[in-house]
Amino acid sequence: MPRRNRDNTGKFLPNTPTTSLSHPSLFFGDSDPEEPIGEPPEISEDPITEEELENTLSEAMAKNRREYERIEGAFPIRKTNGDMKMKNISPSALPHFHGLTTEDPDTFMFEFVVLCRTYDYTEDEKKLRLFPSTLKDAALRWFMGLPGNSITTWAQMQQAFNTKY
């Protein structure tokens, strides 16, 4: 009979089975390890036609386009200049604000402004484009709850943020 281990107070520890990775039943139960597990999926007898595939893809693309337009129209910051050149900033360099009571919104905004100056993001458009990527969790939900296209200047964004936090 195998001995059971005891803890430091002398009580017996629960029995724990020992297993070996080389033991075939670990992966295959009591069955033969050479026997396949389960049945392979059935392949449809009627292959999809090229026309059906094209229709399915067209419907999916139209649905994605409608969803994109819905989201884009609800975005709080109005898009103005799509040709604007922006420098790549590592996500790890960005300050983040989650909307927690333990966070200082003034410190966050100071860090954001310093980052913008460092990367020469002095125009409102660049600051506005970068700002949402710094928000997380509750702060991002608050931002996305702002009315669509309601923010057009950095001053408006700062005012809305300061009013909330």
N, C-alpha and C positions, 0 to 999 in steps of 0.2 A: 504494500500500500504506500503511495507516495506521501511525503510529508507536506503539510500545509505550512505556509509562512505565517509568521505573526508580526504585528506592528510593534512599535516601541513600548506599548502598554501591555503587551502580552495577548491581545485579542487576535483571533484568527483572521487573516485576510481572505477575501473571497477567492475561490478557485478561479484561475484564469487559464483557459486552454492555451497550449503552446502550438503554434502553427509554423510550418516551414513553407517558404515560397516554392520549394521544389515539389511539394506534395500536390499531385494532380487534382485532388478533390477540392482544393482551395478555389480553383477557378471553374471546375466542371461538375461540382457536386459529386455524387457517387457514380457518375457515368464514365464511360471510356473516354480518355482524353483525346482520342482520335476522332470521336463522333462529333459532328457539327452540332452547335447549340441552336435550337429553334429552326424554323423553316425560313428559307429565303423569301423575300418579298415577291409578290406576283407581278409580272410585267404585263401591261395592258396589251391585249390582242389588237386593238384599234389605235394605231399611231396617230398623233395629231397631224393634221394637214398643215401645209405651209400657210395657207390662208387663215386657218384658225389660230396659228401661232402669231401671225401678223396682227390679227384683231385683238388677241389677248395682250400683246405688247403695246399696241396703240391705246387700249383702254387703260393700262397701267400707267403709261406715260401721261395721258390726259389727267388721270387722278393725281399723279405727283405734281403736275403743273398747277392744278386747282389748289392743292394743299400749299404749295409754295406761294402762290398769289394770296391765299388767305393769310398765311403767316406774315408775308412781306407787307401786306396792307395793314396788319394789326401791330406792326413794329412801331414802338414809340418814337423813334428818331426818323425824321423824314430824310430820305435819300436824296442827295442833290448832285454830287459829282462822282460818277463811276470811274472816271479816268485818273483819279487821284493816286499818286505814287506814295506807297507807305513802306517804311523800312520793316524788315522782319525783326520781331522782338521775341525772344525766348519766353515761353509761358512761365518758366520759373522766375523770370525777372519781374513779372507783373505783381503788383500788390493785389490782394484779394479781400473782398468784404462780403461777409456772410449774413449780415443783419443781426448778429447776436448782441445782446446787451453788454457782453464783456468786451466788445470791440469799440475802439474809439473812432468814430466817423471822421473827425477832424484830422487825425493822424493818417488815416487811409487816404483822404483827399490830398493831404500834403504830399504823401508818397506818390500818388498818381500824378500830381502836377510836376514833381521832380522828374519822374520817369518821362513824362511828355517833353520836358525841356531837354533832357538828356538825348532823346531821339529826334529832337527838332520837330516835335508835333505841336507847333504853336498855333496852327489854325484850328478854329472850332470844329471843322469837319473831321480832322484827324483825331482830335480828342473824343468827339462823339462816336466815331467808328470804333475806337479802342475801348472806351469805357464799359460797354456791356460785358466784354470778356473778362473784366475784373470782378464782376458780381457773381456770387454763388448762393445757392440755397434760397433762403427767405428773401434776400436782397434781389436776386434775379427774378423771383416770382413777383415781387413788388414792381420791379422795372417793367416786366412784361404785362403787368396789369394796368400800366399807364395807357391812356387813349392813343390809338394809332396815329402816327405822324404828328404828335403833339409837341415834340421837342425839335426845335430848329436851331438853337444856339447853345453854346457851352454854358452861358449864364443861366439859361432856363434849366439845363440839366443839373447844374450846381444847386439852384434854388429848390428844385423838386427833391433832390437828395437831402439837402439840409433841412427841408420841411419834414421829411419822413424820419430822418435819423438825427 
